[in-house]
Amino acid sequence: MLRSVALVGFLVLAACAATKPPPPIVEKPAEKTEVARMYETVLDNIHKMYLKEHPVAALAITGLTGLKKLEPAVAVQRNIDHIDLLINGTSVGHVPAPKSNDSDAWASTMENLIASGRQVSTPLAEAGIENIYQASINSILADLDRYTRYDGKQAGRRNRESREGFGGIGVSIVGHKVGALIKAVTPDLPANRAGVIPGDVFTNVDGKPLTSLSLRRIVRLLRGPLGKPVRVTVQRENRDSPFVLTISRTRIISATVHYQARDRYAYLRISGFNQDTTAALRKYVQKAVREFGGALNGIVIDLRGNPGGLLDQAVSAADLFLQEGRISTTRGRHPDSLQLFDASAGEIAQDIPIVLLVNGASASASEVLAAALQDHGRAVLVGSNSFGKGTVQTVIRLPNEGELILTWARLHSPLGFDINRIGVVPTLCTSGAKEIEVVLDRSFSRSKSRLQHAASLPATNEARASAGKQCPWQPHEGDDIDISVAKRILETSELYKHALGRSTPTAGS
């Protein structure tokens, strides 16, 4: 009894001493799990940004149904007010149905039902979370276009390295019985400056023996944070014992532009578009102008087999060769997808003839560059009809470090022509041809002594699609007819002038 009285007295005194009531206790909402954040990011971005609108509810249910890839007995049943996850016909998860386009709520629904399924199904329980993501997200994307995709953590990292570069030392390696054989060393990069030479063998990286490791694993060991040194043990022929080098990593961006000075013309092959492409292209064009002086007949830019890459790099590459005007336009459902790209003054190759080579494997960003220079009458296109990937993808980094590559806009050439499923029609079609004269005869009306007429390219999307089908990509062996045609028209100013006149169509429909 005394203990109770004392306690009451304490409480009363404490209450009297307070001049105002204590602030209310506000509980912080529980932090969302990675799983919930993953599905919310995927559902919300598709719903808001994809070319066509898709209800979140339908996407989520499709994703849950994708678990069939891991557990064939899975089924999803939606009633008016709730969702059931069934395994072998028995409900193992029962949750209220959220509002149709509530991405947050549907993400939680997916998380809860997947957790319920993993408690009952052995295949689901044993599947790693990345396998769960792959099955469900790929199912969500299955009804979208073929360029929208999900790349998991490892693939996402490789994508970023391809676009943005990575921390490395500047060597090319192949497998070796005791480690990694150095096949090439890039000049002026850390490995070269440290004294690494082709033929060296790396046997140890940061204390880890390389024997029996896969080449991919060795590459991961050599790559790392910028500026952080890596210690490699080197075995070199004609040296009695291995030695250790400490090499500091730097940003390595894969080369996408390759230059050769040929017979009175500069040859530039662009294999893709990463964040260094325009800078490299500028450097090599300026180098060619210096090396050739006034003896440069022209520039050949080879885009054959180029699958594309960064749109902004294709735009800035085109800007190198244009003084003004539209380069490209993108349009989609999301307001931010409408983008108009225009050239700025400062062409780096003014008055120098340009020939672009394209084929059925030239796609996306390479088609942006080709269409821009063609529509402005700045280059003659030689080869076969391009691929026709006229859509733009935005890259969304996901909570698991993977990526959602989502189509959100369509591309249009400066004159308004569609690129998607049509491609870029070459000025001079080499499809099926083995001789230069065949290509010229079917592109121009010619007398014995001179060119008489150059037919214009089609002026509507429908006509361009038809023309493209008449110039299909036909890979062939033997002499490179595209290069031969390019060289001929660069050597003959009258030919180039007529071909350039044919390159500029009227506005599309």
NORSUL-V788310 format. One record per backbone hydrogen bond with DSSP energy under -1.0 kcal/mol. CO is the residue of the C=O (numbers start at 0). NH is the residue of the N-H. If there is no record, write none. Layout:
co nh
CO NH
CO NH
This chain:
co nh
0 4
1 5
2 6
3 7
4 8
5 9
6 10
7 11
8 12
9 13
10 14
11 15
12 16
32 36
33 37
34 38
35 39
36 40
37 41
38 42
39 43
40 44
41 45
42 46
43 47
44 48
45 49
54 58
55 59
56 60
57 61
58 62
59 63
60 64
61 65
63 66
64 67
65 68
66 69
66 70
70 73
72 87
74 85
76 83
80 96
81 78
82 94
83 76
84 91
84 92
85 74
86 89
89 86
92 84
94 82
98 101
99 56
100 102
101 105
102 106
103 107
104 108
105 109
106 110
107 111
108 112
109 113
110 114
111 115
112 116
113 117
114 118
116 120
120 124
121 125
122 126
127 131
128 132
129 133
130 134
131 135
132 136
133 137
134 138
135 139
136 140
140 143
144 147
148 404
150 402
151 155
152 156
153 157
154 158
155 159
156 160
157 161
158 162
159 163
160 164
162 274
165 251
166 223
167 249
168 190
169 185
171 182
171 183
173 180
175 178
178 175
179 201
180 173
181 198
183 171
185 188
188 192
189 193
190 195
196 199
199 181
200 234
201 179
202 209
203 232
204 207
207 204
209 212
213 217
214 218
215 219
216 220
217 221
218 222
224 227
227 248
229 246
230 205
231 244
232 202
233 242
234 200
235 238
242 233
244 231
246 229
248 226
249 167
251 165
255 270
257 268
259 266
261 263
263 296
264 261
265 299
266 259
267 301
268 257
272 309
273 276
275 279
276 280
277 281
278 282
279 283
280 284
281 285
282 286
283 287
284 288
285 289
286 290
287 291
288 292
291 294
297 265
298 354
299 267
300 356
301 269
302 305
305 362
307 272
309 313
310 314
311 315
312 316
313 317
314 318
317 320
319 347
324 342
327 340
328 411
329 338
330 409
333 336
334 337
338 329
340 326
340 327
348 351
352 298
353 379
354 300
355 381
356 302
357 383
358 361
361 386
362 365
363 367
364 368
365 369
366 370
367 371
368 372
369 373
370 374
371 375
372 377
372 378
373 376
379 355
380 427
381 357
382 429
387 389
387 420
389 410
391 407
391 408
393 405
395 403
397 400
401 397
402 150
403 395
404 148
405 393
408 391
409 330
410 418
411 328
412 415
414 507
416 412
418 421
418 422
423 385
427 382
429 432
434 438
435 439
436 440
437 441
439 443
444 451
444 452
449 446
452 444
459 463
460 464
461 465
462 466
463 467
464 468
467 470
470 384
478 480
479 483
480 484
481 485
482 486
483 487
484 488
485 489
486 490
487 491
491 495
492 496
493 497
494 498
495 499
496 500
497 501
501 456
